[in-house]
Amino acid sequence: MSSTLGSSGIEVFPLNLGGNVFGWTSDEPASHQILDAFVEAGGNFVDTADGYSAWVPGNSGGESETIIGNWLAARGNRDRVVVATKVSQHPQFRGLAAANVAAAADASLARLRTDYIDLYYAHYDDENTPLAETAAAFDALVKAGKVRAIGVSNYSPARIREWFEIARRDGLTLPVALQPHYNLVARAAYERDIAPIAAAENLAVLPYYALASGFLTGKYRTTEDLAQGPRGGGAKTYLNEEGLAVIKVLDDIAGTHGVEPATVALAWLRTKPQVAAPIASARTTGQLPALIASATLDLAADEVAALGEVSANVPE
């Protein structure tokens, strides 16, 4: 039960555990419990970024990486965990100029307490830096043995294509992974503009906001529900007739399989071409089983079709 990250040969569990909550809504002991439970359930793939979680008052960025690094060191399991992190958003290392990418990678390696990063993403495009410079900087990290594979996140279709053109022209390492915003209630832009590139370039797709800020868990069904947690604001976008119709179908399918709606929403993503592992985070160990179950839930063709039909009506 694994997926491969494009042409990299890196095998991953088909659920990517999001580390954005570590150092934010989950403190270090809770984060370590979540990581332990994830690995015990068969997981091996953890996603973070150097900017997590600079938005929290009192944080300076890098908190998630530090928590993960401390856990890796304490458990002695670095060779059994695939770690993905990102560059461009840390307050001290903004942008994708070559010198910044090199310095940010070293800072991430120090916080993660490791000498290599399995998958290193350009987190957000930096239009002030020539793409050739950024692509060469990532290639240098691969050639130095500091990074095994590279990916892009939040890039426009044109800029993704340009990265590949430059890399082929200059003989640089090609990206193997793509991290887009994609889920049952946010489909159109990805499926129209990004999915064709992912297919053409054999990119592993690792969707973020896979549960639409918690909306697809079924937790937010009324405006009163939005006050329940820090992510209610993100879920608010989908709290409308079309969004709730998606929840109804998720409920029905979840009932058939004896699982949670979140499990079905993540399993639906896994039916899509090139999707290797949806990204989802757990604030507590109690939230993990529903996520883990998605890795082995195979939806019937009529269930996939029903979700596709109802979700196509969601306005974007």
VEXPAZA-649978 format. One record per residue (C-alpha): residue in one letter; residue number from 1; x, y, z. Coordinates in nm, 4 decimals. Layout:
! VEXPAZA-649978
 res   n        X        Y        Z
   A NUM        X        Y        Z
...
//
This chain:
! VEXPAZA-649978
 res   n        X        Y        Z
   M   1   0.0000   0.0000   0.0000
   S   2   0.2112   0.2840  -0.1295
   S   3   0.2440   0.5452  -0.3997
   T   4   0.5561   0.6601  -0.5810
   L   5   0.6575   1.0243  -0.6077
   G   6   0.6729   1.0586  -0.9849
   S   7   0.9968   0.9217  -1.1257
   S   8   1.1891   0.9613  -0.7974
   G   9   1.1479   0.6041  -0.6772
   I  10   1.0469   0.7390  -0.3350
   E  11   0.7650   0.5228  -0.1970
   V  12   0.5094   0.6925   0.0262
   F  13   0.2009   0.5996   0.2246
   P  14  -0.1049   0.7255   0.0322
   L  15  -0.1858   0.9841   0.3002
   N  16   0.0513   1.2760   0.3579
   L  17   0.0366   1.3955   0.7203
   G  18   0.0238   1.7737   0.7332
   G  19   0.2634   1.9360   0.9790
   N  20   0.1066   2.2816   0.9671
   V  21  -0.0625   2.2266   1.3042
   F  22   0.2642   2.1411   1.4836
   G  23   0.3591   2.4419   1.6945
   W  24   0.0185   2.5986   1.6254
   T  25  -0.2889   2.4075   1.7436
   S  26  -0.0776   2.1108   1.8601
   D  27   0.2082   2.1658   2.1055
   E  28   0.5247   1.9557   2.0918
   P  29   0.4093   1.6646   2.3137
   A  30   0.0766   1.6402   2.1256
   S  31   0.2572   1.6626   1.7905
   H  32   0.4906   1.3793   1.8871
   Q  33   0.1924   1.1657   1.9889
   I  34   0.0311   1.2314   1.6490
   L  35   0.3515   1.1432   1.4654
   D  36   0.3922   0.8249   1.6724
   A  37   0.0347   0.7175   1.6003
   F  38   0.0725   0.7943   1.2300
   V  39   0.3830   0.5782   1.1974
   E  40   0.2317   0.2997   1.4078
   A  41  -0.0628   0.2936   1.1642
   G  42   0.1737   0.2476   0.8699
   G  43   0.2261   0.6106   0.7691
   N  44   0.5667   0.7350   0.6557
   F  45   0.5093   1.0691   0.4784
   V  46   0.5124   1.4035   0.6636
   D  47   0.4646   1.7461   0.5045
   T  48   0.5867   2.0729   0.6550
   A  49   0.7383   2.4076   0.5536
   D  50   0.9985   2.6420   0.6931
   G  51   0.7315   2.9108   0.7416
   Y  52   0.5138   2.6954   0.9727
   S  53   0.3959   2.8491   1.1931
   A  54   0.5185   3.2073   1.1779
   W  55   0.1588   3.3371   1.1810
   V  56   0.1104   3.2331   1.5445
   P  57   0.1776   3.5119   1.7985
   G  58   0.5127   3.4478   1.9622
   N  59   0.6371   3.2191   1.6840
   S  60   0.9135   3.3127   1.4410
   G  61   0.8815   3.0351   1.1804
   G  62   1.0377   2.6893   1.1729
   E  63   0.8451   2.5618   1.4747
   S  64   0.6934   2.2684   1.2854
   E  65   1.0301   2.1599   1.1442
   T  66   1.1873   2.1823   1.4901
   I  67   0.9154   1.9643   1.6430
   I  68   0.9506   1.7067   1.3645
   G  69   1.3309   1.7153   1.3940
   N  70   1.3178   1.6552   1.7686
   W  71   1.0816   1.3633   1.7100
   L  72   1.3036   1.2101   1.4404
   A  73   1.6056   1.2379   1.6688
   A  74   1.4232   1.0908   1.9679
   R  75   1.2816   0.7965   1.7717
   G  76   1.5895   0.7294   1.5585
   N  77   1.3660   0.6615   1.2586
   R  78   1.4868   0.9126   0.9989
   D  79   1.5467   0.6464   0.7342
   R  80   1.1870   0.5235   0.7639
   V  81   1.0162   0.8621   0.7281
   V  82   0.9765   1.0659   0.4090
   V  83   0.9990   1.4341   0.4984
   A  84   0.8753   1.7090   0.2677
   T  85   0.9399   2.0743   0.3450
   K  86   0.9285   2.4030   0.1566
   V  87   1.1123   2.7321   0.1043
   S  88   1.0112   3.0947   0.0364
   Q  89   0.7892   3.1931   0.3302
   H  90   1.0113   3.1882   0.6410
   P  91   1.0364   3.5472   0.7725
   Q  92   1.4183   3.5280   0.7549
   F  93   1.4325   3.3461   0.4194
   R  94   1.1714   3.5009   0.1925
   G  95   1.1760   3.4419  -0.1813
   L  96   1.3628   3.2051  -0.4103
   A  97   1.6900   3.3788  -0.4959
   A  98   1.9695   3.1217  -0.5182
   A  99   2.1572   3.2353  -0.2070
   N 100   1.8341   3.2397  -0.0078
   V 101   1.7334   2.8890  -0.1201
   A 102   2.0745   2.7547  -0.0167
   A 103   2.0643   2.9263   0.3232
   A 104   1.7019   2.8300   0.3893
   A 105   1.7710   2.4656   0.3058
   D 106   2.0606   2.4573   0.5536
   A 107   1.8381   2.6146   0.8194
   S 108   1.5658   2.3556   0.7525
   L 109   1.8192   2.0723   0.7710
   A 110   1.9376   2.2027   1.1079
   R 111   1.5858   2.2261   1.2485
   L 112   1.4939   1.8827   1.1114
   R 113   1.8174   1.7440   1.2575
   T 114   1.8976   1.5569   0.9382
   D 115   2.1444   1.5833   0.6496
   Y 116   1.8887   1.5422   0.3698
   I 117   1.5349   1.6457   0.2788
   D 118   1.3362   1.3863   0.0842
   L 119   1.1144   1.6324  -0.1048
   Y 120   1.1876   2.0059  -0.1199
   Y 121   0.9266   2.2418  -0.2596
   A 122   0.9304   2.5934  -0.3932
   H 123   0.6428   2.6987  -0.1678
   Y 124   0.5224   3.0066  -0.3594
   D 125   0.6462   3.1504  -0.6852
   D 126   0.8908   3.4396  -0.6553
   E 127   0.8379   3.6493  -0.9647
   N 128   1.1216   3.8831  -0.8639
   T 129   1.3764   3.6054  -0.9151
   P 130   1.4460   3.4550  -1.2593
   L 131   1.3065   3.1046  -1.2702
   A 132   1.6348   2.9805  -1.4164
   E 133   1.8119   3.0959  -1.0989
   T 134   1.5641   2.9169  -0.8732
   A 135   1.5682   2.5965  -1.0773
   A 136   1.9490   2.5941  -1.0695
   A 137   1.9495   2.6508  -0.6924
   F 138   1.7233   2.3485  -0.6383
   D 139   1.9365   2.1413  -0.8743
   A 140   2.2473   2.2348  -0.6747
   L 141   2.0837   2.1031  -0.3562
   V 142   2.0100   1.7713  -0.5267
   K 143   2.3642   1.7438  -0.6607
   A 144   2.5010   1.8227  -0.3132
   G 145   2.2978   1.5367  -0.1646
   K 146   2.0960   1.7695   0.0573
   V 147   1.7692   1.7071  -0.1301
   R 148   1.6460   1.3850  -0.2911
   A 149   1.3630   1.5246  -0.5046
   I 150   1.2024   1.8597  -0.5792
   G 151   0.8486   1.9879  -0.6141
   V 152   0.6502   2.3042  -0.6771
   S 153   0.3526   2.4440  -0.4868
   N 154   0.1140   2.7285  -0.5685
   Y 155   0.2623   2.7900  -0.9149
   S 156   0.0570   2.8977  -1.2155
   P 157   0.0303   2.6527  -1.5044
   A 158   0.2518   2.8761  -1.7194
   R 159   0.5245   2.8926  -1.4555
   I 160   0.5177   2.5169  -1.3977
   R 161   0.5681   2.4626  -1.7698
   E 162   0.8446   2.7223  -1.7751
   W 163   1.0300   2.5454  -1.4917
   F 164   1.0312   2.2238  -1.6964
   E 165   1.1440   2.4057  -2.0107
   I 166   1.4340   2.5684  -1.8256
   A 167   1.5330   2.2476  -1.6473
   R 168   1.5421   2.0531  -1.9736
   R 169   1.7300   2.3300  -2.1541
   D 170   1.9913   2.3646  -1.8799
   G 171   2.0177   1.9986  -1.7819
   L 172   1.8742   2.0534  -1.4330
   T 173   1.6851   1.8211  -1.2012
   L 174   1.3177   1.7992  -1.2979
   P 175   1.0419   1.8400  -1.0386
   V 176   0.8624   1.5172  -0.9492
   A 177   0.5817   1.6539  -0.7326
   L 178   0.3146   1.9187  -0.7350
   Q 179   0.1210   2.0519  -0.4367
   P 180  -0.1987   2.2258  -0.5505
   H 181  -0.5170   2.3394  -0.3756
   Y 182  -0.7598   2.0616  -0.4686
   N 183  -1.0536   1.8925  -0.3011
   L 184  -1.4176   1.7942  -0.3603
   V 185  -1.5405   2.1544  -0.3286
   A 186  -1.2468   2.3222  -0.5068
   R 187  -1.2025   2.1352  -0.8318
   A 188  -1.2347   2.3474  -1.1429
   A 189  -0.9058   2.5384  -1.1513
   Y 190  -0.6942   2.2320  -1.0765
   E 191  -0.8750   1.9951  -1.3122
   R 192  -0.8818   2.2442  -1.5994
   D 193  -0.5366   2.4016  -1.5743
   I 194  -0.3036   2.1891  -1.3624
   A 195  -0.4072   1.8260  -1.4045
   P 196  -0.3039   1.8135  -1.7742
   I 197   0.0494   1.9255  -1.6814
   A 198   0.0692   1.6715  -1.3993
   A 199  -0.0269   1.3964  -1.6427
   A 200   0.2119   1.5125  -1.9151
   E 201   0.5077   1.5365  -1.6767
   N 202   0.4217   1.2348  -1.4568
   L 203   0.4066   1.4541  -1.1482
   A 204   0.2945   1.3129  -0.8153
   V 205   0.0067   1.5343  -0.7021
   L 206  -0.0222   1.5982  -0.3284
   P 207  -0.3326   1.8119  -0.2759
   Y 208  -0.3414   2.0526   0.0177
   Y 209  -0.6638   2.1686   0.1855
   A 210  -0.7743   1.8167   0.0956
   L 211  -1.0559   1.8504   0.3503
   A 212  -1.1388   2.2135   0.2652
   S 213  -1.0272   2.3549   0.6032
   G 214  -1.2315   2.0875   0.7787
   F 215  -1.5552   2.1450   0.5853
   L 216  -1.5435   1.7973   0.4288
   T 217  -1.5241   1.6336   0.7725
   G 218  -1.8896   1.7320   0.8171
   K 219  -1.8026   1.9348   1.1264
   Y 220  -1.9360   2.2619   0.9848
   R 221  -2.3030   2.2397   0.8863
   T 222  -2.4399   2.5660   1.0298
   T 223  -2.3008   2.9153   1.0831
   E 224  -2.2891   2.8359   1.4564
   D 225  -2.0531   2.5472   1.3851
   L 226  -1.7978   2.7860   1.2341
   A 227  -1.7075   2.9127   1.5817
   Q 228  -1.5918   2.5668   1.6906
   G 229  -1.2281   2.5914   1.5908
   P 230  -0.9503   2.7969   1.4348
   R 231  -1.0333   2.6719   1.0852
   G 232  -1.3989   2.7704   1.0786
   G 233  -1.3174   3.0809   0.8765
   G 234  -1.1758   2.8701   0.5947
   A 235  -1.4740   2.6357   0.5939
   K 236  -1.7178   2.9280   0.5753
   T 237  -1.6584   2.9594   0.2003
   Y 238  -1.8325   2.6279   0.1365
   L 239  -2.1232   2.6631   0.3785
   N 240  -2.3955   2.6996   0.1163
   E 241  -2.6600   2.4840  -0.0491
   E 242  -2.4174   2.3297  -0.2984
   G 243  -2.1518   2.2609  -0.0375
   L 244  -2.3994   2.0994   0.2007
   A 245  -2.5267   1.8818  -0.0851
   V 246  -2.1715   1.7417  -0.1125
   I 247  -2.1740   1.6696   0.2628
   K 248  -2.5039   1.4816   0.2229
   V 249  -2.3536   1.2484  -0.0398
   L 250  -2.0388   1.2063   0.1724
   D 251  -2.2603   1.1127   0.4684
   D 252  -2.4479   0.8550   0.2620
   I 253  -2.1329   0.6898   0.1274
   A 254  -1.9617   0.7036   0.4659
   G 255  -2.2607   0.5272   0.6190
   T 256  -2.2403   0.2523   0.3593
   H 257  -1.8746   0.1851   0.4444
   G 258  -1.8945   0.2515   0.8186
   V 259  -1.6385   0.5321   0.7999
   E 260  -1.6241   0.9079   0.8541
   P 261  -1.7089   1.1624   0.5798
   A 262  -1.3440   1.2794   0.5862
   T 263  -1.2329   0.9277   0.4963
   V 264  -1.4539   0.9293   0.1878
   A 265  -1.3434   1.2793   0.0805
   L 266  -0.9767   1.1765   0.0926
   A 267  -1.0458   0.8436  -0.0798
   W 268  -1.2194   1.0338  -0.3610
   L 269  -0.9014   1.2346  -0.4199
   R 270  -0.7046   0.9110  -0.4432
   T 271  -0.9213   0.8042  -0.7394
   K 272  -0.7868   1.0960  -0.9440
   P 273  -0.4999   1.0409  -1.1898
   Q 274  -0.1560   1.1386  -1.0552
   V 275  -0.2796   1.1942  -0.6973
   A 276  -0.0249   1.0121  -0.4827
   A 277  -0.1238   1.1206  -0.1321
   P 278  -0.3702   1.3870  -0.0198
   I 279  -0.2413   1.6074   0.2610
   A 280  -0.4440   1.6198   0.5809
   S 281  -0.3511   1.7231   0.9311
   A 282  -0.4652   1.5997   1.2709
   R 283  -0.4706   1.8266   1.5760
   T 284  -0.5118   1.5247   1.8059
   T 285  -0.4521   1.1501   1.7803
   G 286  -0.8302   1.1067   1.7879
   Q 287  -0.8567   1.2703   1.4466
   L 288  -0.6051   1.0344   1.2866
   P 289  -0.8047   0.7125   1.2331
   A 290  -1.0437   0.8776   0.9853
   L 291  -0.7472   1.0035   0.7844
   I 292  -0.5562   0.6739   0.7934
   A 293  -0.8656   0.4802   0.6835
   S 294  -0.8713   0.6732   0.3557
   A 295  -0.5549   0.4968   0.2426
   T 296  -0.7361   0.1632   0.2159
   L 297  -1.0912   0.2707   0.1279
   D 298  -1.1712   0.1875  -0.2336
   L 299  -1.4849   0.3637  -0.3520
   A 300  -1.7223   0.1972  -0.5988
   A 301  -1.7531   0.3504  -0.9439
   D 302  -2.1064   0.4730  -0.8740
   E 303  -1.9891   0.6395  -0.5517
   V 304  -1.7092   0.8211  -0.7330
   A 305  -1.9596   0.9287  -0.9978
   A 306  -2.2101   1.0549  -0.7398
   L 307  -1.9449   1.2648  -0.5680
   G 308  -1.8231   1.3977  -0.9002
   E 309  -2.1753   1.4971  -1.0020
   V 310  -2.2735   1.6748  -0.6814
   S 311  -1.9400   1.8504  -0.6368
   A 312  -1.9497   1.9874  -0.9916
   N 313  -2.2277   2.2214  -0.8763
   V 314  -2.0176   2.3947  -0.6104
   P 315  -1.9455   2.7562  -0.7188
   E 316  -1.5793   2.8551  -0.7480
//
